[in-house]
C-alpha cells in the first residue's frame, strides 16, 4: 500500500502572517476611504472566516469590505450613493462618521452555511448572502449596493478586473513582484509581506523524515493549496500573470523537490476546459483529485486532466486509473478543504479505485475551526509536526 500525503500550506506548513497582515491592511485601507477609520477584521475573525470557507483572501477581502459598506450605509439611511465604486468612495469620504466594529463573524457564518447547503464557489455565495443583508437597506441605497456588490465580488480571482485583489497583491508580493508577475507598473511601492512576515511551521526533523520516505517511494507527497501559483511545471505554459506564492511557501519549508497543485494550476485547467477556475479550487473535489493524482504520479498536467475527466464524465484516465490500494493522508486547517478530499475519495471509490481517507485537522484546541471539525468528526492536532507523527505511525 502506498501512502499519499496532501499538505495544505497556510496555517499548516506555514504560519501565513504575511497574508493575515495584508488582508487586514487591505480592509483598513478601504475602510479609511469610506471615511470610517480603520476596521480590519481581527485575527480571530479571519480564522473563523476561514473555518466557514473564506479561505482565499481574494474572496474574503472584498467580503469584509462589502460588509463594512453595508454597515456604513445603515448608519445614514438618507445618504444616496452612486453605483460606481470610485464615485461611491468619494461620497462616503465627504461624509466621515464613526462606526462600531462590523459583525464580520455572522456574515462569514452565513456564507459557510450557504456553502454547506449549496456548494459552489465562495465569491458567489458571499455575493448572495450580502445581497440578502443589503435588502434591509432603503430601496434608494439597495439599488446602488447591488451594483457595488457585483463590482466587488464578480471577478475576485481576475487580477486585471478586481481592484481589491490588485491592492492586496501589491502587499503580498511587493511592488517589484507586481511588475515581474503581471508585467504592469505598480500602483504604489511595497515590500513583499510573504517574505517579511511568513513563518515556517514544519520542523527540520519532520521535513527530513518526509524527504527520506519519499526517496524510498513509501510516500508520495504534494502541496495542495488555494494559494496562487505558477501553472503546471510539465505543461509548458508561460508563467506570465501567475503569482508564485505557493512556490515561495514551498521554498520556505524546504520542500522544493515536491510537486504542488495550487490555484495557478487550477486556472490553467480552467483555461483548457472552458471552466471558471473559482469553481474548481477547493472546496471543489477537482483540485483534490488533481492533488491525489499528483501525489501518486508526480505528473501535474495529467493529474489535472484526469481530475476533470472523472468529475465531469465519471471517466477514469491515467494517472488516477493506475492507482492501487492507496491511503490518502490530508493535513488541513479548514473543514471545507477536508470535505473536498473526502468527496474526491468517494468519487474514486465509486469509480473502482480502492482508496482510504485519513484526515488530520490542524487547528488550535478552541475556536471556530476546531468546532467546525468537531461537527465533521475530524480529529484535530495542535501542529503539523504532531499530526505527522501520528500519520507516520501508520507506516511503521
C-alpha positions as CSV (number, residue, x, y, z in Angstrom):
1,X,0.0,0.0,0.0
2,X,1.3,3.5,-0.9
3,X,0.6,6.4,1.3
4,X,-0.2,9.8,-0.3
5,X,0.4,12.9,1.8
6,X,-1.6,16.1,0.8
7,X,-0.5,19.2,2.7
8,X,-2.4,22.4,2.8
9,X,0.0,25.4,3.2
10,X,-1.4,28.3,5.2
11,X,-1.8,27.5,8.9
12,X,-0.4,24.0,8.3
13,X,3.1,24.2,6.8
14,X,3.4,28.0,7.1
15,X,2.1,30.5,9.7
16,X,0.7,32.8,7.0
17,X,1.2,36.1,8.9
18,X,2.0,37.8,5.6
19,X,-1.5,37.0,4.2
20,X,-3.1,37.9,7.5
21,X,-1.4,41.3,7.7
22,X,-2.0,42.0,4.0
23,X,-5.7,41.2,4.4
24,X,-6.0,43.4,7.5
25,X,-4.1,46.3,5.8
26,X,-6.3,46.0,2.6
27,X,-9.5,46.2,4.6
28,X,-8.2,49.0,6.7
29,X,-7.2,50.9,3.5
30,X,-10.7,50.8,2.0
31,X,-12.4,51.5,5.4
32,X,-10.4,54.7,5.6
33,X,-11.6,55.5,2.1
34,X,-15.1,55.1,3.3
35,X,-14.5,57.8,6.0
36,X,-15.0,55.5,9.0
37,X,-11.4,55.0,10.1
38,X,-9.8,51.5,10.3
39,X,-11.9,48.4,10.8
40,X,-9.8,45.4,9.8
41,X,-11.0,42.0,10.9
42,X,-9.2,40.6,13.9
43,X,-7.1,37.5,13.6
44,X,-9.8,35.6,15.5
45,X,-12.4,36.8,12.9
46,X,-10.2,35.9,10.0
47,X,-9.6,32.4,11.3
48,X,-13.3,32.0,11.9
49,X,-14.0,33.1,8.4
50,X,-11.5,30.5,7.1
51,X,-13.4,27.9,9.1
52,X,-16.6,28.9,7.2
53,X,-15.0,28.7,3.8
54,X,-13.4,32.2,3.3
55,X,-10.0,30.5,2.7
56,X,-8.8,32.8,-0.1
57,X,-8.1,36.4,0.7
58,X,-9.1,37.3,-2.8
59,X,-12.7,36.4,-1.7
60,X,-12.5,37.4,2.0
61,X,-11.1,40.9,1.5
62,X,-14.0,42.1,-0.7
63,X,-16.5,40.3,1.5
64,X,-15.3,42.2,4.6
65,X,-15.2,45.4,2.7
66,X,-18.7,44.9,1.4
67,X,-19.9,44.1,4.9
68,X,-18.3,47.3,6.1
69,X,-20.0,49.3,3.3
70,X,-23.5,47.9,4.2
71,X,-23.0,48.8,7.9
72,X,-21.8,52.3,6.9
73,X,-25.0,52.9,4.9
74,X,-27.1,51.5,7.7
75,X,-25.9,54.4,9.9
76,X,-27.1,57.0,7.5
77,X,-30.3,55.8,5.6
78,X,-30.8,59.1,3.8
79,X,-27.3,59.0,2.1
80,X,-27.6,58.4,-1.6
81,X,-24.7,56.5,-3.2
82,X,-23.6,56.3,-6.8
83,X,-23.3,52.8,-8.3
84,X,-19.6,53.2,-9.4
85,X,-17.1,52.3,-6.8
86,X,-14.7,55.3,-7.1
87,X,-17.6,57.7,-7.0
88,X,-19.2,55.9,-4.1
89,X,-16.0,56.2,-2.1
90,X,-15.7,59.9,-2.8
91,X,-19.3,60.4,-1.5
92,X,-18.5,58.4,1.7
93,X,-15.2,60.2,2.3
94,X,-17.1,63.5,2.1
95,X,-19.4,62.3,4.9
96,X,-17.0,60.8,7.5
97,X,-18.5,59.1,10.6
98,X,-17.7,56.7,13.4
99,X,-18.8,53.2,13.1
100,X,-18.9,50.2,15.5
101,X,-16.8,47.3,14.6
102,X,-18.8,45.3,11.9
103,X,-20.1,41.8,12.7
104,X,-17.8,40.0,10.3
105,X,-18.3,36.7,12.1
106,X,-22.1,36.5,11.5
107,X,-21.6,37.2,7.8
108,X,-18.9,34.6,7.5
109,X,-21.1,32.0,9.3
110,X,-24.0,32.7,6.9
111,X,-21.6,32.2,3.9
112,X,-20.4,29.0,5.4
113,X,-23.9,27.7,5.8
114,X,-24.7,28.6,2.3
115,X,-21.7,26.8,1.0
116,X,-22.5,23.7,3.1
117,X,-26.1,23.6,1.7
118,X,-25.5,24.6,-1.9
119,X,-21.8,24.0,-2.6
120,X,-20.2,26.1,-5.3
121,X,-17.6,28.8,-5.3
122,X,-17.0,31.2,-2.3
123,X,-17.4,34.6,-4.0
124,X,-20.9,33.9,-5.4
125,X,-22.0,32.5,-2.0
126,X,-20.7,35.7,-0.4
127,X,-22.4,37.8,-3.0
128,X,-25.8,36.1,-2.4
129,X,-25.5,36.4,1.4
130,X,-24.5,40.1,1.3
131,X,-27.3,40.8,-1.2
132,X,-29.8,39.4,1.3
133,X,-28.4,41.6,4.1
134,X,-28.4,44.7,1.8
135,X,-32.1,44.2,1.1
136,X,-32.7,45.6,4.6
137,X,-31.4,49.0,3.4
138,X,-33.7,51.6,2.0
139,X,-34.5,50.9,-1.7
140,X,-32.6,54.0,-2.8
141,X,-29.4,52.6,-1.2
142,X,-30.0,49.0,-2.1
143,X,-30.0,49.5,-5.9
144,X,-26.5,51.1,-5.7
145,X,-25.2,48.5,-3.3
146,X,-26.3,45.7,-5.5
147,X,-24.2,47.1,-8.4
148,X,-21.3,47.7,-6.0
149,X,-21.5,44.1,-4.8
150,X,-21.1,43.0,-8.4
151,X,-18.1,45.2,-8.7
152,X,-16.5,43.8,-5.6
153,X,-17.3,40.1,-5.9
154,X,-17.9,39.2,-9.6
155,X,-14.3,38.7,-10.6
156,X,-12.3,38.3,-7.4
157,X,-9.7,35.9,-9.0
158,X,-9.1,38.1,-12.0
159,X,-6.2,40.4,-11.3
160,X,-7.0,42.7,-14.3
161,X,-10.6,43.3,-13.1
162,X,-10.6,43.0,-9.3
163,X,-9.1,46.2,-7.9
164,X,-9.2,44.9,-4.3
165,X,-7.2,41.9,-5.4
166,X,-4.8,44.2,-7.1
167,X,-4.3,46.2,-3.9
168,X,-3.9,43.0,-1.8
169,X,-1.3,41.6,-4.3
170,X,0.8,44.7,-4.1
171,X,1.2,44.0,-0.4
172,X,1.6,40.2,-0.7
173,X,4.3,40.0,-3.4
174,X,5.5,43.6,-3.3
175,X,5.7,46.2,-6.0
176,X,8.6,44.6,-7.7
177,X,6.7,41.3,-7.7
178,X,3.7,43.0,-9.3
179,X,5.9,44.2,-12.2
180,X,7.6,40.8,-12.6
181,X,4.4,38.7,-12.4
182,X,1.8,40.8,-14.2
183,X,4.0,43.0,-16.4
184,X,2.4,46.2,-15.2
185,X,3.7,49.2,-13.4
186,X,3.0,49.0,-9.7
187,X,0.4,51.5,-8.3
188,X,2.5,52.1,-5.1
189,X,5.7,50.9,-3.5
190,X,5.6,48.0,-1.1
191,X,7.9,45.3,0.2
192,X,6.5,41.7,-0.1
193,X,4.6,40.7,3.1
194,X,5.1,37.0,2.4
195,X,8.9,37.5,2.6
196,X,8.7,39.8,5.6
197,X,6.2,38.1,7.8
198,X,5.6,34.4,7.0
199,X,7.0,31.8,9.4
200,X,7.6,28.0,8.6
201,X,5.8,25.6,10.9
202,X,7.3,22.3,9.6
203,X,10.3,21.3,11.8
204,X,13.5,20.2,10.2
205,X,13.3,16.7,11.7
206,X,9.7,16.3,10.2
207,X,10.9,17.5,6.8
208,X,13.8,15.1,6.7
209,X,11.6,12.2,7.6
210,X,9.2,13.1,4.7
211,X,12.0,13.5,2.2
212,X,13.6,10.2,3.2
213,X,10.2,8.4,2.9
214,X,9.6,10.0,-0.5
215,X,13.0,9.0,-1.7
216,X,12.3,5.4,-0.6
217,X,9.0,5.6,-2.5
218,X,7.0,4.8,0.6
219,X,5.2,8.2,0.5
220,X,4.0,10.3,-2.4
221,X,3.6,14.0,-1.4
222,X,2.1,17.2,-2.8
223,X,1.3,20.7,-1.6
224,X,-2.5,21.2,-2.0
225,X,-3.3,24.9,-1.7
226,X,-5.6,27.7,-2.8
227,X,-2.5,30.0,-2.9
228,X,-1.8,31.5,-6.3
229,X,1.0,29.6,-8.1
230,X,2.7,29.0,-11.4
231,X,0.9,26.8,-14.0
232,X,1.8,23.1,-14.1
233,X,5.5,22.7,-14.4
234,X,5.1,20.0,-17.1
235,X,2.6,21.9,-19.2
236,X,5.0,24.2,-21.0
237,X,2.7,27.2,-20.2
238,X,4.0,30.7,-19.7
239,X,4.1,31.8,-16.1
240,X,3.2,35.4,-17.0
241,X,0.3,36.6,-14.8
242,X,0.8,33.6,-12.4
243,X,1.9,34.8,-8.9
244,X,4.4,32.2,-7.4
245,X,3.0,32.4,-3.8
246,X,2.7,28.6,-3.3
247,X,6.3,28.2,-4.6
248,X,7.5,30.8,-2.1
249,X,5.9,28.8,0.7
250,X,7.4,25.5,-0.6
251,X,10.9,27.0,-0.5
252,X,10.3,28.4,2.9
253,X,9.6,24.9,4.4
254,X,12.3,23.2,2.3
255,X,10.2,21.0,0.1
256,X,11.3,22.4,-3.2
257,X,11.5,19.0,-4.8
258,X,7.8,18.2,-4.1
259,X,5.1,18.9,-6.7
260,X,2.2,21.1,-5.9
261,X,-1.4,21.8,-7.1
262,X,-2.1,25.5,-6.4
263,X,-4.5,28.0,-7.8
264,X,-2.3,28.7,-10.8
265,X,-2.7,25.0,-11.8
266,X,-6.5,25.3,-11.4
267,X,-6.5,28.5,-13.6
268,X,-4.6,26.6,-16.2
269,X,-7.1,23.7,-16.2
270,X,-10.0,26.2,-16.4
271,X,-8.5,27.7,-19.5
272,X,-8.1,24.3,-21.1
273,X,-11.7,23.1,-20.5
274,X,-13.5,26.4,-20.5
275,X,-14.5,26.5,-16.8
276,X,-14.3,29.2,-14.2
277,X,-11.3,28.4,-12.0
278,X,-13.1,29.6,-8.9
279,X,-15.4,26.6,-9.2
280,X,-12.5,24.1,-9.5
281,X,-10.4,25.2,-6.5
282,X,-11.2,23.6,-3.1
283,X,-13.8,23.0,-1.7
284,X,-14.3,21.6,-5.2
285,X,-13.2,17.9,-5.5
286,X,-11.5,18.7,-8.8
287,X,-8.4,20.3,-7.1
288,X,-8.4,17.5,-4.6
289,X,-8.5,14.8,-7.3
290,X,-5.6,16.5,-9.1
291,X,-3.6,16.7,-5.9
292,X,-4.2,12.9,-5.2
293,X,-3.1,12.1,-8.8
294,X,0.0,14.3,-8.5
295,X,1.0,12.7,-5.1
296,X,0.7,9.3,-6.8
297,X,2.5,10.0,-10.0
298,X,4.3,13.3,-9.8
299,X,2.5,14.4,-13.0
300,X,0.7,17.7,-12.5
301,X,-0.8,18.3,-16.0
302,X,-2.0,14.7,-16.5
303,X,-3.5,14.7,-13.0
304,X,-5.4,17.9,-13.6
305,X,-6.8,16.5,-16.8
306,X,-7.7,13.2,-15.1
307,X,-9.4,15.1,-12.3
308,X,-11.6,16.9,-14.8
309,X,-12.5,13.7,-16.7
310,X,-13.6,11.9,-13.5
311,X,-15.5,14.9,-12.1
312,X,-17.4,15.8,-15.3
313,X,-17.7,12.5,-17.2
314,X,-17.1,9.8,-14.5
315,X,-14.2,8.7,-16.8
316,X,-11.0,7.2,-15.4
317,X,-7.8,8.1,-17.2
318,X,-4.1,8.0,-16.0
319,X,-2.7,8.7,-13.6
320,X,-5.9,8.2,-11.5
321,X,-6.7,5.0,-13.3
322,X,-3.3,3.5,-12.4
323,X,-3.7,3.9,-8.6
324,X,-3.9,0.8,-6.5
325,X,-4.6,0.4,-2.8
326,X,-3.6,3.9,-1.6
327,X,-4.2,5.7,1.6
328,X,-4.6,9.5,1.4
329,X,-3.5,11.4,4.4
330,X,-4.6,15.1,4.2
331,X,-3.4,17.8,6.5
332,X,-5.7,20.8,6.5
333,X,-6.8,23.7,8.7
334,X,-10.3,24.0,7.2
335,X,-13.2,21.7,7.1
336,X,-14.0,22.7,3.5
337,X,-10.6,21.6,2.3
338,X,-11.0,18.2,4.1
339,X,-14.5,17.8,2.6
340,X,-13.1,18.3,-0.8
341,X,-10.6,15.5,-0.4
342,X,-13.3,13.2,1.2
343,X,-15.6,13.9,-1.8
344,X,-12.7,13.2,-4.2
345,X,-12.0,9.8,-2.5
346,X,-15.7,9.0,-2.6
347,X,-15.6,9.6,-6.4
348,X,-12.5,7.4,-6.7
349,X,-14.0,4.5,-4.7
350,X,-17.2,4.8,-6.8
351,X,-15.1,4.5,-9.9
352,X,-13.5,1.3,-8.6
353,X,-10.2,2.8,-7.2
354,X,-9.8,1.5,-3.7
355,X,-8.8,4.5,-1.6
356,X,-8.7,5.1,2.1
357,X,-9.1,8.5,3.7
358,X,-7.2,9.8,6.8
359,X,-7.9,13.4,7.6
360,X,-5.8,15.5,10.1
361,X,-7.2,18.8,11.2
362,X,-4.6,21.3,12.2
363,X,-6.1,23.9,14.5
364,X,-5.9,25.4,18.0
365,X,-7.8,23.4,20.5
366,X,-10.6,26.1,20.7
367,X,-12.2,28.3,18.2
368,X,-14.4,28.2,15.1
369,X,-12.1,25.9,13.1
370,X,-12.0,23.3,15.9
371,X,-15.7,23.5,16.3
372,X,-16.3,23.0,12.6
373,X,-14.0,20.0,12.5
374,X,-15.7,18.5,15.6
375,X,-19.0,18.7,13.8
376,X,-17.5,16.7,10.9
377,X,-15.9,14.2,13.3
378,X,-12.3,15.2,12.4
379,X,-9.6,14.5,14.9
380,X,-7.5,17.7,15.4
381,X,-3.9,18.3,16.2
382,X,-2.1,21.4,17.5
383,X,0.6,21.4,14.8
384,X,1.6,19.8,11.6
385,X,4.5,18.1,13.4
386,X,2.2,16.4,15.9
387,X,-0.2,15.3,13.1
388,X,2.7,14.0,11.0
389,X,4.0,11.9,13.9
390,X,0.6,10.3,14.1
391,X,0.4,9.7,10.4
392,X,3.9,8.2,10.2
393,X,2.8,5.8,12.8
394,X,0.6,4.2,10.2
395,X,3.7,3.5,8.1
396,X,5.7,1.7,10.8
